[in-house]
């Protein structure tokens, strides 16, 4: 029988092993940063690549924030469907961290990023992570069906299709999308910090990010100065090749995003930009003003598009939070200004004078309370909530 002292020693050994593995990865990232940037700039800007690597290193440096979860019982096999944006950071969150808690993890990249994820896997060289390039159905039949934990990033309808076929004793972790609107009140200080945060969260990775706001609501009392400063800042963004260090907006990975944007340009007033080149897969950063809340996008655009609505009374925008898509994908809402917002929201998580990309650290729970935002599923029960993968696997492993 193991005594408490023996268990403590085993736990210390497990923690030290995890720290060593993370330190080794940090060293690889730092010593080979330029090579990794070369891989990533095939599909994202130099600035995004640098930030993505830094976020990943920060997550690994703070692995102690998750260490108690990571040192719990292991599971045998995990599988993960990887996203189309931030491939290196995603590999850390959805493959490397779970690899510390299982014997093997099989990951499926989206088709457009097969080669990128393969190169990242070779770069990391972790012996229990396997990148599988195959169809979604083949991945399910050959890998998912044999796993205890499934991590899925993508569309809700695809997640539900998988969940409907799973045995009840399997853990399914879903990372979806969020509408993440911004509200700028009359009490907000329209300064460089506010504008910089709004521009950054909307144009990160050329707008191809689930953290980007789907709508920006501005009080009419400060709308003139806000719009003027926003357009001036957007005008200074550089559109160019991903490899150029100064480029802010590069080519879009998926052309369908460019086609989708055209629908919203036609139903709004273009305050800036609007130029789209399908052959080069580029879109100029664009500022759109909508006169009707009903015309605002009810989908993620994955493009550098600012969708503005100016309100005279705060309760005008309550309607937005009743839309099916907004409720289904409710996650965060950024409110700039002082005092309560005095409107009825759904289950949105409030960020005061801040935007979502400022709080994403890789070791805290993330997501929302909308079904389309994030949920866990096990034993026929689904719970919509922000998730932390290490925590969810740890709780599951201790119960099975």
Buried (B, 14 or more C-beta within 10 A) or exposed (E): EEEEEEEEEEBEEBBEEBBEBBEBBBEBBEEEBEEBBBBBBBBBBBBBBBBBBEBBBBBBBBBEBBBEBBBBEBBEBBBBBBBBBBBBBBBBBBBBBBBBBBEBBBBBBBEEBBEBBBBBBEBBEBEBBBBBEBEBEEBBEEBBBEBBBBBBBBEBEBBEEBBEEBEEEBBBBBBBBBBBBBBBBEEBEBEEEBBEBBBBBBBBBBBBBBBBBBBBBBBEBBBEEBBEBBBEBBEEBBBBEBBBEEBBBBBBBBEEBBEBBEEBBEBBEEBBBBEBEEEEBBBBBBBBBBEEBEBBBBEBBBBBBBBBBBBEEBEBBBEBBEBEBBBBBBBBBBBBBEEEBEBEBBBBBEBEBBBBBEEBEBBBEBBBBBBBBBBBBBEEEEEBBBBBBBBBBBBBBEEE
